[in-house]
Amino acid sequence: AGRSDLVELLAVQRVADLAVYARVALITALQQMPLSAHPKGEFWVKNIILWTKGEDLTELKSLADAKGDIHSFHKLVYIDVKTDLVRTEILKHIRHEAKIQEAHFQLSTRLAREKLSARRGERKILSDIDDTLECSGGKYPAGIDRRYPKGAVYPGICALYRELDLGCPVRQQVSLNNTIPSINTITDDPFETTDSKHGRPGNLTFLSARPHVLGDISERTSYLKFQDMYDHRRLHAMPTLLVGDLRSGSETVVFGDFEPLAVKKAKNFVQYASLYPEFRFVFLGDNGQGDVRAAELVADEFEKTAGLHRYKLERVYIHLVQPIEETHHRHASFDAAAHAWKANNIVFVDSYVDAAIDAATCHPPLIGPLGLRRIALAALADLETYCWGGAHRAALSGTSSTASSGLALSAGGSYYQSAFSKSVLRQSIAKSTTRSPASLSTNSTPDPEDPSHPSTTGDRLDPRLEQRRQELRAAVQRANTVLVDTFNLAPVDLELPRMSGVGPLSHTSQIVTENTSATQQSDTTTLNHQGPTKSTRRLRFQLPPPGAAVRTPLGGGILLRTRHDDICEVALDWRLSNRQPAIGFFYAASIS
């Protein structure tokens, strides 16, 4: 009785005095109770929402979805609330407040100008997971893409999420003139303007076909992965997750029919859109299963409700993981399907750099030209750092090197491959320190037949890597054409680092050339976070022996080994969120 009285006091009598964060915390506590545990649970939730209006209501919904757990706002309204009348009242209130906000924008009132200046966003990004965010490795029924290692996050996708969320600010509307800005005047750091800096949660939602099972096992696993990516700055915001069901999933697995999967995804999409009628939407998926069909169903539903809501599907980007002719659809012919896809703003792309090009050049643009440049930079760094990082290369070589697990770092942040125990770390350091002086010399000639030599973990182990490099370079070259010809911006350097730290860092280091003795040193050369230039790419760096304490752009650590290409593997002093050691790969220029 005492707890019921307290909730009654907060949710009814003093609800007007509660801040938005307090209201979100109260709703979350009621969801965890769960809501059906008390006869007045739904009434309390409804009263809190009805007392929240305008921008506060938008913030409440977004915060409820950004907690990083299964208790999202979508789950609250469409699953936890069992009474249709209560759900109808909540949705009616949401639509009413959205219409008021839309009127403010049309009249260009002070409230609308404040929202634009705060850059709180007007777009929700919904994305598939398998073969869209990360490669499934061709593991059916998750997906069919085998071009990347299983679980590898596609190059540039995280940067694209963030730029779509930020939109196209007026300050990035570069006027066409005859002056190409200096590279130093352009912010290439993808975390130069974080969302937390502006005091708002992000607008990222994952729309998955993975079914909901008892105990929320699937959702909890996904949220743990999202949390790690968010903590290590791979994702710019903590996303929410909308899952499928066992019925649609089983029909897909048993009968190979993607239609139930597409219908379920479309239903979740439309339900989610009904909670955010003040937003526009962008959807990212792949053509391996039913994402294209789901986008068509959503577009049809939005067209039916266009007179009632402000729903607008701005763009759909479909990642090509199989020939476009094999895409699932329900049209009479492929030509009819292609016509319908074009009418519904469905764009097929080979890489997310191509999606960024379309987003920057469509009308109206979805991202700014600097956003396009940042995505291209991030994609180049992403491919080298974690798609084929140390964990994958060591696994291919069959060695027990500490590169088989660790942390790969990129210009956009960091991403862990896997974890290993403290004992393995100690063994690796001991093994490194007991090598002969000749094997520790950075000037020693690598033996290609030695499987324990760092060179055996190089790019040649997987022929897919070089092909992906060429494809990505071609996409970045297309982006450079747009940057130079359309926006008069400097192009992206195709010779970007294969591994780099986070943010704009500069380091100095003494370098020794391969053609001189160890005693002949060149002048001190400054290398930025973009790694060695063409003139210094074949230079070797003097480093302490393995087992020695070193400083890196991400803090102190223990040097484990130095590869023949001047990439250093370091056991960092800090740990991952699961309490396991973190491993970083850095250019020798950044180690001291």
C-alpha positions, -999 to +999 in steps of 0.1 A: +000+000+000+028+024+008+044+020-026+010+024-044+005+056-025+039+068-035+033+061-072-002+077-069+015+108-055+041+110-082+021+099-112-012+118-104-010+144-077+025+158-083+032+148-119+032+184-131+062+190-108+083+162-122+111+168-147+111+149-180+139+126-167+119+119-136+089+110-156+109+086-178+124+070-146+089+065-132+075+050-164+105+026-166+099+015-130+063+008-138+073-012-168+098-033-148+071-039-121+055-051-146+027-028-157+000-055-153+011-062-117-011-033-104-047-026-116-039+012-119-006+007-137-019+016-171-038+046-157-006+059-141+013+056-173-014+073-193-016+101-169+021+108-170+021+109-208-010+130-211+005+156-187+036+158-210+033+181-240+052+197-268+090+193-269+089+176-235+068+148-249+093+143-278+121+142-252+102+118-230+097+094-259+133+096-271+147+092-236+125+061-230+139+046-262+176+055-254+179+037-221+196+007-237+172-020-225+141-038-236+117-014-219+113+009-249+084+033-256+072+011-284+070-019-260+052+003-234+024+014-258+019-017-280+028-046-256+027-035-220-005-016-223-032-042-228-063-020-228-072-007-263-089+024-249-058+035-229-036+029-260-060+049-282-059+079-257-021+079-256-018+078-295-044+105-298-025+128-274+007+121-293-009+130-327-024+162-312+009+174-298+026+166-331+002+187-350+009+216-327+046+213-333+040+211-370+020+244-368+049+260-351+072+251-379+048+263-406+044+296-388+082+298-380+075+306-343+101+311-316+096+275-305+104+262-340+135+284-342+147+272-308+144+236-319+163+242-351+191+261-332+193+232-307+196+207-336+173+182-318+166+164-350+136+158-371+145+124-385+144+089-372+168+064-387+155+028-388+179+000-398+181-037-402+209-055-385+220-087-404+237-078-437+230-041-431+248-031-399+270-062-397+278-091-421+261-124-414+288-144-430+262-162-451+248-180-420+212-188-428+186-176-418+205-145-406+217-135-440+235-144-472+265-120-474+299-137-474+320-108-486+332-099-451+340-119-420+310-129-399+301-101-375+321-074-392+304-040-391+303-026-427+326+003-434+310+037-430+276+025-417+280+040-382+292+073-397+262+073-420+238+067-391+252+097-373+252+121-403+216+112-412+207+119-376+225+153-376+209+162-410+222+190-432+228+220-410+228+254-427+264+259-418+273+229-440+255+243-471+287+251-489+283+277-516+299+270-549+329+292-555+364+289-569+381+283-536+387+248-523+389+250-485+421+239-468+420+204-453+427+220-419+395+240-421+373+209-425+364+189-395+371+152-403+365+139-368+332+121-369+327+129-332+334+166-336+299+174-326+285+147-303+248+145-297+254+146-259+270+180-264+236+193-276+217+176-248+196+152-268+194+115-273+200+101-308+173+089-332+185+055-341+163+024-341+171-012-353+143-031-369+152-068-367+136-100-379+150-119-350+121-133-330+112-124-295+116-154-272+108-161-236+130-141-212+139-115-238+171-134-245+175-122-281+169-085-272+192-086-242+221-100-263+215-073-290+215-045-264+247-058-249+263-055-283+248-020-289+261-009-255+296-020-263+295-002-296+281+029-280+307+028-251+335+026-276+321+053-298+311+032-327+275+042-324+267+078-319+236+071-298+222+042-278+195+027-301+163+010-294+153-024-309+121-036-326+121-074-330+100-099-350+080-129-338+083-167-339+055-171-364+070-150-391+105-163-384+094-199-385+076-195-418+107-179-433+129-208-421+106-236-429+090-224-462+116-199-474+088-172-477+100-137-469+066-122-470+056-128-434+089-114-423+083-083-444+048-078-431+060-080-395+088-055-401+064-032-418+039-035-389+066-026-364+078+003-386+042+018-388+036+013-351+069+030-343+060+059-367+027+064-350+047+072-318+068+098-336+044+116-360+065+148-357+095+130-373+105+120-408+121+086-415+149+070-433+152+032-436+183+011-442+181-025-452+194-052-475+180-071-505+188-105-490+154-111-474+123-090-471+136-054-464+126-041-498+091-055-496+088-041-460+098-007-473+071-009-500+044-018-474+055+011-452+054+035-481+019+023-490+007+027-454+022+062-451+004+072-483-029+061-469-024+081-437-008+112-453-039+132-447-039+124-410-002+123-399+030+139-409+046+106-417+072+108-445+095+081-457+123+103-470+146+077-484+153+039-483+188+027-488+191-010-497+225-027-493+231-050-523+242-084-510+229-103-541+220-094-577+191-069-577+171-092-599+169-117-571+153-092-547+121-104-531+090-086-544+054-092-553+052-073-586+043-089-619+077-083-634+111-069-624+105-038-645+073-031-626+091-037-593+119-013-604+094+014-613+077+010-579+110+012-560+119+044-578+085+059-569+090+050-533+125+065-530+142+031-526+178+034-536+201+004-540+238+009-531+269-013-532+285+005-503+275+031-477+297+056-493+274+054-523+244+059-499+262+090-485+267+104-520+229+100-527+220+116-493+242+146-500+230+152-536+193+144-534+168+172-531+164+182-503+198+169-491+197+146-461+233+153-451+258+181-456+289+179-479+311+178-448+291+148-436+298+131-469+335+137-465+334+123-429+316+092-440+342+085-467+370+090-442+354+067-417+347+040-443+384+039-453+395+036-417+368+011-408+377-014-434+413-017-422+408-015-385+380-039-376+366-057-407+400-075-410+415-065-377+440-084-356+415-110-343+405-121-378+440-122-391+453-143-362+424-167-366+432-171-402+469-178-395+461-203-368+485-188-343+479-182-306+490-146-308+473-121-287+460-106-319+434-133-318+414-111-295+414-074-287+404-040-296+407-025-331+407+013-332+396+036-360+392+073-366+355+069-358+361+052-325+369+016-313+354-018-317+362-049-298+366-082-316+367-105-286+381-108-251+407-130-235+417-138-199+445-122-179+465-154-180+466-154-218+478-118-217+507-127-193+516-157-215+517-135-246+539-109-229+563-137-217+564-152-251+572-119-267+600-111-242+617-144-247+622-140-285+657-136-298+670-101-304+670-108-341+633-116-341+626-084-322+644-061-346+621-041-367+647-042-395+649-080-396+638-096-428+604-115-424+604-151-432+572-158-452+573-195-443+573-188-406+537-190-394+545-172-361+559-142-379+536-111-379+538-110-417+517-142-418+488-123-403+488-099-432+463-091-458+472-119-482+456-145-459+421-135-471+418-126-508+385-109-500+403-080-483+421-066-514+389-069-534+369-050-508+397-024-507+394-018-544+356-016-543+358+009-514+384+030-531+362+032-562+333+044-540+355+070-523+367+082-557+331+087-567+326+107-535+357+127-543+342+136-577+311+150-560+331+168-533+353+186-559+329+191-588+297+199-568+308+214-535+344+226-543+358+207-513+391+191-511+390+154-519+395+125-495+430+111-494+428+075-507+461+067-489+445+069-455+459+049-426+451+013-421+448+019-384+446+051-364+436+065-331+405+084-320+403+121-329+428+146-343+461+136-327+497+146-336+528+128-325+565+130-332+589+101-334+625+094-345+625+073-377+652+052-392+652+043-429+656+008-443+686+019-464+707+032-435+722+016-404+705+018-371+728+045-359+718+069-388+687+087-379+667+112-399+653+144-386+623+143-363+592+139-384+557+148-374+530+123-383+493+130-376+466+105-369+463+098-406+494+076-405+525+078-427+525+096-459+537+082-492+572+095-486+575+079-452+555+047-457+586+024-458+603+039-428+609+019-396+605+032-360+627+027-330+606+012-302+612-004-268+612-042-267+580-062-261+569-062-225+579-026-220+555+001-208+545+025-236+521+055-241+494+054-268+468+079-280+444+060-257+466+059-226+493+037-212+498+000-219+523-029-224+538-034-259+531-070-269+547-070-304+556-050-335+546-062-369+567-058-400+545-030-412+551-008-381+518-017-365+522-021-327+500-043-306+495-029-271+477-043-241+460-011-228+457-004-191+419+000-192+394-027-196+363-033-217+328-031-202+329-069-196+360-064-175+383-080-201+416-065-212+416-042-242+440-046-270+449-017-294+467-016-327+486+016-333+511+031-358+546+031-344+546+069-349+520+072-322+538+051-296+562+066-271 
